[in-house]
Protein backbone atom coordinates (compact mmCIF):
# COMPACT_ATOMS: atom_id res chain seq x y z
CA UNK A 1 0.00 0.00 0.00
CA UNK A 2 1.42 3.44 -0.89
CA UNK A 3 2.52 5.52 2.09
CA UNK A 4 1.88 9.16 2.90
CA UNK A 5 5.03 10.33 1.11
CA UNK A 6 4.02 8.59 -2.10
CA UNK A 7 0.52 10.04 -1.99
CA UNK A 8 1.91 13.51 -1.34
CA UNK A 9 4.21 13.20 -4.35
CA UNK A 10 1.32 12.11 -6.59
CA UNK A 11 -0.87 15.02 -5.48
CA UNK A 12 2.05 17.42 -5.99
CA UNK A 13 2.67 16.09 -9.51
CA UNK A 14 -1.04 16.36 -10.32
CA UNK A 15 -0.85 20.06 -9.51
CA UNK A 16 2.29 20.45 -11.60
CA UNK A 17 4.31 21.72 -8.66
CA UNK A 18 7.95 21.35 -7.72
CA UNK A 19 8.87 20.64 -4.11
CA UNK A 20 10.00 24.25 -3.75
CA UNK A 21 6.68 25.59 -5.07
CA UNK A 22 4.63 23.36 -2.77
CA UNK A 23 6.83 24.33 0.17
CA UNK A 24 6.26 28.01 -0.60
CA UNK A 25 2.48 27.58 -0.79
CA UNK A 26 2.38 25.68 2.52
CA UNK A 27 4.89 27.97 4.25
CA UNK A 28 7.35 25.11 4.73
CA UNK A 29 10.91 24.44 3.67
CA UNK A 30 11.72 22.36 0.60
CA UNK A 31 13.72 20.05 2.88
CA UNK A 32 10.56 19.36 4.89
CA UNK A 33 8.59 18.43 1.76
CA UNK A 34 11.46 16.21 0.61
CA UNK A 35 11.59 14.43 3.98
CA UNK A 36 7.82 13.80 3.81
CA UNK A 37 8.06 12.33 0.33
CA UNK A 38 11.01 10.14 1.28
CA UNK A 39 9.06 8.75 4.22
CA UNK A 40 11.54 10.11 6.75
CA UNK A 41 8.94 12.18 8.58
CA UNK A 42 5.19 12.65 8.83
CA UNK A 43 3.33 15.89 9.58
CA UNK A 44 1.49 16.32 12.84
CA UNK A 45 -2.27 16.45 12.67
CA UNK A 46 -2.82 20.21 12.30
CA UNK A 47 -0.32 20.39 9.44
CA UNK A 48 -1.79 17.31 7.78
CA UNK A 49 -5.20 18.98 7.78
CA UNK A 50 -3.71 22.12 6.22
CA UNK A 51 -2.06 20.05 3.47
CA UNK A 52 -5.26 18.11 2.81
CA UNK A 53 -7.20 21.35 2.44
CA UNK A 54 -4.62 22.58 -0.04
CA UNK A 55 -5.16 19.50 -2.23
CA UNK A 56 -8.96 19.49 -1.61
CA UNK A 57 -8.95 15.97 -0.16
CA UNK A 58 -9.50 14.55 3.31
CA UNK A 59 -6.53 13.89 5.62
CA UNK A 60 -7.43 10.20 5.49
CA UNK A 61 -7.29 10.22 1.70
CA UNK A 62 -3.86 11.87 1.83
CA UNK A 63 -2.76 9.08 4.18
CA UNK A 64 -4.25 6.41 1.93
CA UNK A 65 -7.29 5.62 4.06
CA UNK A 66 -10.98 5.67 3.22
CA UNK A 67 -11.75 9.13 1.74
CA UNK A 68 -15.35 9.11 3.01
CA UNK A 69 -14.41 9.87 6.61
CA UNK A 70 -14.88 13.26 8.30
CA UNK A 71 -12.55 15.78 6.64
CA UNK A 72 -11.07 16.91 9.95
CA UNK A 73 -10.34 13.49 11.42
CA UNK A 74 -7.43 11.15 10.93
CA UNK A 75 -8.66 7.63 11.32
CA UNK A 76 -7.70 6.20 14.67
CA UNK A 77 -4.41 8.02 15.20
CA UNK A 78 -2.86 11.26 16.33
CA UNK A 79 0.49 12.40 14.97
CA UNK A 80 2.85 14.04 17.46
CA UNK A 81 6.48 15.19 17.42
CA UNK A 82 9.34 13.37 19.14
CA UNK A 83 12.11 15.46 20.75
CA UNK A 84 15.24 14.55 22.66
CA UNK A 85 16.35 18.13 23.31
CA UNK A 86 14.22 21.14 24.19
CA UNK A 87 15.93 24.49 24.85
CA UNK A 88 13.99 27.00 26.94
CA UNK A 89 13.24 29.31 23.99
CA UNK A 90 12.13 26.62 21.52
CA UNK A 91 8.55 25.45 20.91
CA UNK A 92 7.76 21.75 20.75
CA UNK A 93 6.80 21.98 17.06
CA UNK A 94 10.03 23.66 15.97
CA UNK A 95 11.14 21.62 12.95
CA UNK A 96 14.81 22.13 13.80
CA UNK A 97 14.42 20.17 17.04
CA UNK A 98 11.84 17.55 16.07
CA UNK A 99 13.67 14.23 15.58
CA UNK A 100 10.73 12.63 13.83
CA UNK A 101 6.98 12.16 14.23
CA UNK A 102 5.16 9.21 15.69
CA UNK A 103 1.53 8.14 15.55
CA UNK A 104 -0.37 7.03 18.62
CA UNK A 105 -3.82 5.48 18.93
CA UNK A 106 -6.49 8.14 19.33
CA UNK A 107 -8.00 6.36 22.33
CA UNK A 108 -6.71 8.56 25.13
CA UNK A 109 -7.19 12.21 26.02
CA UNK A 110 -4.34 13.62 23.95
CA UNK A 111 -4.26 17.13 22.56
CA UNK A 112 -2.67 16.60 19.13
CA UNK A 113 -1.65 20.25 18.73
CA UNK A 114 0.33 20.35 21.99
CA UNK A 115 1.14 16.78 23.04
CA UNK A 116 4.69 15.60 22.33
CA UNK A 117 7.07 12.75 23.08
CA UNK A 118 10.23 13.55 25.04
CA UNK A 119 13.16 11.13 25.08
CA UNK A 120 14.73 10.91 28.55
CA UNK A 121 18.36 11.97 28.34
CA UNK A 122 19.72 10.71 31.66
CA UNK A 123 19.03 8.40 34.59
CA UNK A 124 17.69 11.11 36.91
CA UNK A 125 14.30 9.36 37.18
CA UNK A 126 15.70 5.86 37.58
CA UNK A 127 14.01 4.60 40.70
CA UNK A 128 10.36 4.64 41.71
CA UNK A 129 9.14 5.81 38.28
CA UNK A 130 11.50 3.36 36.51
CA UNK A 131 12.24 5.87 33.76
CA UNK A 132 15.49 4.92 32.08
CA UNK A 133 17.70 6.89 29.72
CA UNK A 134 16.17 6.98 26.20
CA UNK A 135 12.70 5.93 27.36
CA UNK A 136 9.86 7.68 25.53
CA UNK A 137 7.66 9.96 27.65
CA UNK A 138 4.30 11.17 26.39
CA UNK A 139 3.82 14.73 27.60
CA UNK A 140 0.70 16.84 27.55
CA UNK A 141 0.09 20.38 28.87
CA UNK A 142 -1.80 20.28 32.13
CA UNK A 143 -2.92 23.27 34.16
CA UNK A 144 -3.64 21.06 37.18
CA UNK A 145 -0.15 19.81 37.91
CA UNK A 146 -0.01 18.50 41.48
CA UNK A 147 2.77 17.85 43.97
CA UNK A 148 4.71 14.77 42.94
CA UNK A 149 3.73 14.83 39.28
CA UNK A 150 6.49 14.06 36.78
CA UNK A 151 7.03 17.02 34.47
CA UNK A 152 9.23 18.24 31.65
CA UNK A 153 10.70 21.54 32.78
CA UNK A 154 13.25 24.13 31.70
CA UNK A 155 15.33 25.57 34.54
CA UNK A 156 17.02 28.97 34.17
CA UNK A 157 17.17 28.92 30.37
CA UNK A 158 18.73 25.45 30.20
CA UNK A 159 17.58 22.44 28.19
CA UNK A 160 14.47 20.69 29.47
CA UNK A 161 14.83 17.97 32.11
CA UNK A 162 12.54 15.37 33.70
CA UNK A 163 11.73 15.76 37.39
CA UNK A 164 9.00 15.47 40.01
CA UNK A 165 7.69 18.87 41.02
CA UNK A 166 6.57 20.11 44.43
CA UNK A 167 5.34 23.50 45.62
CA UNK A 168 6.30 23.80 49.31
CA UNK A 169 3.46 25.42 51.28
CA UNK A 170 2.05 26.91 48.05
CA UNK A 171 4.95 29.33 48.02
CA UNK A 172 6.62 31.01 45.05
CA UNK A 173 9.31 28.33 45.18
CA UNK A 174 9.38 25.12 43.12
CA UNK A 175 11.19 22.01 44.28
CA UNK A 176 12.35 19.65 41.53
CA UNK A 177 13.23 16.16 42.70
CA UNK A 178 14.86 13.27 40.83
CA UNK A 179 13.94 9.68 41.71
CA UNK A 180 17.64 8.85 41.52
CA UNK A 181 19.22 9.98 44.80
CA UNK A 182 22.51 10.74 43.04
CA UNK A 183 20.87 13.79 41.45
CA UNK A 184 20.57 16.72 43.82
CA UNK A 185 17.19 18.43 44.37
CA UNK A 186 16.70 21.81 42.70
CA UNK A 187 15.06 24.61 44.66
CA UNK A 188 14.19 27.55 42.45
CA UNK A 189 11.71 30.44 42.15
CA UNK A 190 8.74 29.49 40.00
CA UNK A 191 9.40 32.46 37.71
CA UNK A 192 12.70 30.87 36.68
CA UNK A 193 11.20 27.67 35.29
CA UNK A 194 9.13 26.84 32.23
CA UNK A 195 6.76 23.90 32.66
CA UNK A 196 6.37 22.10 29.33
CA UNK A 197 3.83 19.61 30.56
CA UNK A 198 3.06 16.54 32.59
CA UNK A 199 4.29 13.06 31.74
CA UNK A 200 1.12 11.01 31.24
CA UNK A 201 2.56 7.80 29.84
CA UNK A 202 5.93 6.06 29.68
CA UNK A 203 7.18 3.66 27.03
CA UNK A 204 10.21 1.68 28.11
CA UNK A 205 11.64 1.94 24.61
CA UNK A 206 11.84 4.54 21.85
CA UNK A 207 8.64 4.95 19.84
Order of alpha helices (4+ residues) and beta strands (2+ residues): alpha-alpha-alpha-alpha-alpha-beta-beta-beta-beta-beta-beta-beta-beta-beta
